[in-house]
């Protein structure tokens, strides 16, 4: 290994620098994952126990060192038990996207730099506007690279061609299927209704967001799906994508944003998203 420089007795090479860089990224992503949750306090508690154990060993306090050493010895197993939800969420975040299809270079060579919708989004826009006017709550999930099979299995399988009247009838408050989310496949078919979505555990969410909005955010944190929400209390229409929620959209904004989200990948969405008229900053909440 080629040595670049020395720090005392330490010899640093390119591999060492790359190793430190990757570990730094891993620690940063771990911090982002547990930030604002109870898991962060548990980690700090574990670090405190380790430091106390190290101190009592240095002071040769045998009894206390032995007791604390038992906790340290089962640290890995205890972490797997205590952080099973965080570990599951971390693995879901890693595998949430189809990286080959999201790669810009791959899409250029395959002749498909941006995907196209295979269905008429006007059906969903018109249905959302009508539900908004009648204060009918709705939660519509548009699948992208993932078919969201885990969540479709939590509801009732439908597999029907989408239409405005069908959407309105499903979300009618007297319908037995209105509670939960509707999942729409990439070809515009309604695959399942009354589906259960994961609720976001982000403690930075404003109190004005109800369970329907928190479920929409929770799903987009672990998948690349787009979720449309119609508030039952205010009638406001929102779109959620990758932890970003855009609220109080009118008809033109809803159609433009939904079409853009469905036809652009994550990196395109972040880099060259067009500005829409009459879209104020207070309508968009970016959640980290």
C-alpha positions in Angstrom: 0.0 0.0 0.0 1.3 3.4 -1.0 1.9 5.6 2.1 0.9 9.3 1.6 1.9 10.7 5.0 2.5 9.9 8.6 0.9 11.2 11.7 3.2 10.1 14.6 3.4 6.4 14.4 0.3 6.2 12.1 0.8 5.6 8.3 -1.9 7.0 6.1 -2.6 5.7 2.6 -5.4 6.1 0.0 -7.2 3.0 1.4 -7.1 4.5 4.9 -8.5 7.8 3.8 -11.3 6.0 1.9 -12.0 3.8 4.9 -12.3 6.9 7.2 -14.5 8.6 4.6 -16.9 5.7 4.3 -17.1 5.3 8.1 -17.9 9.0 8.4 -20.7 8.7 5.9 -22.1 5.6 7.8 -22.0 7.4 11.1 -23.7 10.5 9.6 -26.5 8.5 8.1 -26.9 6.6 11.4 -27.2 9.9 13.2 -29.8 11.2 10.7 -31.8 7.9 11.1 -32.0 8.1 14.9 -32.1 11.9 15.2 -35.1 13.1 17.3 -36.0 9.5 18.3 -35.7 7.6 21.6 -33.0 5.5 19.9 -30.5 8.5 20.1 -30.9 8.6 23.9 -30.4 4.9 24.1 -27.2 5.2 22.1 -26.0 8.0 24.3 -26.8 5.9 27.4 -24.8 3.0 25.9 -21.8 5.3 25.3 -22.0 6.6 28.8 -22.0 3.0 30.2 -19.0 2.2 28.1 -17.1 5.2 29.3 -17.9 4.4 32.9 -16.8 0.8 32.4 -13.5 2.0 30.8 -13.0 4.4 33.8 -13.6 1.8 36.5 -11.3 -0.7 34.8 -8.6 2.0 34.8 -9.2 2.5 38.5 -9.1 -1.3 39.1 -12.6 -1.4 40.6 -13.1 -5.1 40.0 -16.7 -5.6 41.2 -18.2 -2.7 39.3 -16.0 -3.5 36.3 -17.3 -7.0 36.2 -21.0 -5.9 36.5 -20.6 -3.4 33.7 -18.6 -5.8 31.6 -21.6 -8.1 31.5 -23.6 -5.3 29.8 -20.8 -4.6 27.4 -20.4 -8.3 26.5 -24.0 -8.5 25.3 -23.9 -5.1 23.6 -24.3 -6.4 20.0 -27.2 -8.7 20.9 -28.9 -6.0 23.0 -28.5 -3.4 20.1 -30.2 -5.8 17.7 -33.2 -6.1 20.1 -33.4 -2.5 21.1 -32.9 -1.1 17.6 -34.9 -3.6 15.5 -37.2 -0.9 14.2 -34.4 1.5 13.3 -32.4 -1.4 11.7 -35.4 -2.4 9.6 -36.0 1.2 8.6 -32.3 1.6 7.6 -32.4 -1.5 5.4 -35.7 -0.3 3.8 -34.1 3.0 3.0 -31.1 1.3 1.4 -33.2 -1.0 -0.7 -36.1 1.4 -1.4 -35.1 2.3 -5.0 -34.2 0.4 -8.1 -30.7 1.9 -8.5 -30.2 0.6 -12.0 -33.4 2.3 -13.3 -32.6 5.5 -11.3 -29.1 5.8 -12.9 -29.1 8.7 -15.3 -26.4 7.2 -17.6 -28.3 3.9 -17.8 -31.5 5.6 -18.8 -29.7 7.6 -21.5 -28.2 4.4 -23.1 -31.5 2.6 -22.8 -33.2 5.4 -24.7 -35.5 6.3 -21.8 -34.0 9.3 -20.0 -37.3 10.0 -18.3 -40.2 7.6 -17.8 -43.7 8.4 -19.2 -47.0 7.8 -17.5 -49.1 5.0 -19.0 -52.4 6.5 -17.7 -54.4 9.6 -17.6 -53.6 11.5 -14.4 -56.5 13.9 -15.1 -58.8 11.2 -13.6 -57.0 11.4 -10.3 -56.7 15.2 -10.4 -60.5 15.7 -11.1 -61.4 13.2 -8.4 -59.1 14.9 -5.9 -60.7 18.3 -6.7 -64.2 17.0 -6.2 -63.3 15.3 -2.9 -61.6 18.5 -1.8 -64.8 20.4 -2.5 -66.9 17.9 -0.4 -64.3 17.6 2.4 -63.8 13.9 1.6 -60.6 12.5 3.0 -58.4 10.5 0.6 -55.0 8.8 0.5 -53.8 7.7 -3.0 -50.4 6.1 -3.5 -48.7 6.1 -6.9 -46.1 3.3 -7.2 -42.9 3.8 -9.2 -40.1 1.3 -9.2 -41.5 -0.8 -6.3 -44.9 -2.6 -6.6 -45.4 -2.0 -2.8 -46.6 -5.6 -2.4 -46.1 -5.6 1.3 -48.6 -2.7 1.6 -51.1 -4.0 -1.0 -51.3 -7.2 1.0 -52.4 -5.3 4.1 -55.6 -4.1 2.3 -58.2 -5.5 -0.1 -57.0 -6.6 -3.6 -59.0 -4.9 -6.4 -57.0 -4.7 -9.7 -59.5 -2.4 -11.4 -59.2 0.2 -14.2 -59.2 3.7 -12.6 -62.0 6.0 -13.2 -63.3 9.2 -11.5 -66.5 7.6 -10.3 -64.8 4.6 -8.9 -62.3 6.7 -6.9 -65.1 8.8 -5.5 -67.2 5.8 -4.6 -64.2 4.1 -2.8 -63.4 7.2 -0.7 -67.1 8.0 0.1 -67.4 8.1 3.9 -70.2 5.5 3.7 -68.1 3.0 1.7 -66.5 0.1 3.7 -63.3 0.7 1.6 -62.8 4.4 2.3 -60.5 3.9 5.3 -56.8 3.5 4.5 -54.9 4.1 1.3 -55.5 3.3 -2.4 -52.5 2.0 -4.3 -52.2 2.7 -8.0 -49.8 0.7 -10.1 -47.4 2.1 -12.7 -50.0 1.4 -15.5 -52.7 3.4 -13.7 -54.7 0.4 -12.4 -56.0 0.5 -8.8 -54.3 -2.6 -7.3 -55.6 -2.4 -3.7 -57.6 -0.3 -1.3 -58.0 0.1 2.4 -54.2 -0.4 2.7 -52.2 0.3 5.9 -49.2 2.6 5.5 -46.3 3.0 8.0 -46.6 6.2 10.1 -43.6 8.5 10.1 -41.7 8.6 13.4 -40.2 12.0 12.6 -40.7 14.2 15.7 -40.1 17.4 13.7 -43.5 17.1 11.9 -45.8 20.0 12.7 -48.8 19.3 14.8 -51.1 20.4 12.0 -50.4 17.2 10.1 -52.8 14.4 11.0 -52.5 10.7 10.8 -53.3 10.6 7.0 -50.5 13.0 6.2 -48.1 11.2 8.6 -48.8 7.9 6.9 -48.1 9.5 3.5 -44.8 10.8 4.7 -43.9 7.5 6.4 -44.4 5.6 3.1 -42.2 8.0 1.1 -39.5 7.7 3.7 -39.1 4.0 2.8 -40.0 3.9 -0.9 -40.0 6.1 -4.0 -43.7 6.3 -4.3 -45.7 9.5 -4.6 -48.7 10.0 -2.3 -51.6 12.4 -2.9 -53.5 13.4 0.2 -56.9 15.1 0.5 -57.6 16.5 3.9 -61.0 15.7 5.4 -60.9 18.7 7.8 -59.7 21.5 5.4 -60.1 20.0 1.9 -56.5 20.9 1.1 -54.7 18.7 -1.5 -51.1 17.7 -0.8 -48.4 15.7 -2.6 -45.7 13.9 -0.7 -42.4 12.7 -2.3 -39.2 11.5 -0.6 -40.1 13.1 2.7 -41.2 16.4 1.1 -44.8 17.5 1.5 -46.3 20.2 -0.7 -49.6 21.4 0.6 -52.6 23.4 -0.5 -52.3 22.8 -4.3 -54.8 24.1 -6.8 -55.8 22.2 -9.9 -53.0 23.5 -12.2 -50.3 23.0 -9.5 -51.5 19.5 -8.6 -51.5 18.3 -12.2 -48.1 19.8 -13.0 -46.4 18.5 -9.8 -48.0 15.0 -10.1 -46.9 14.7 -13.7 -43.4 15.8 -12.9 -43.0 13.5 -10.0 -44.2 10.5 -12.0 -41.9 11.1 -14.9 -38.7 12.2 -13.2 -36.4 10.2 -10.9 -35.1 11.4 -7.5 -31.9 13.2 -8.8 -33.9 15.0 -11.5 -36.5 16.0 -9.0 -33.9 17.5 -6.8 -31.9 19.3 -9.5 -34.1 20.8 -12.1 -37.6 20.8 -10.7 -39.6 23.7 -12.4 -41.1 26.4 -10.3 -44.9 26.7 -10.4 -46.9 29.9 -10.4 -48.5 31.1 -7.1 -46.5 28.5 -5.1 -45.3 30.1 -1.9 -42.6 28.7 0.3 -44.9 28.3 3.3 -46.8 25.6 1.5 -43.8 23.3 1.3 -42.3 21.5 4.3 -39.0 19.7 3.8 -38.4 17.1 6.3 -34.9 15.8 7.0 
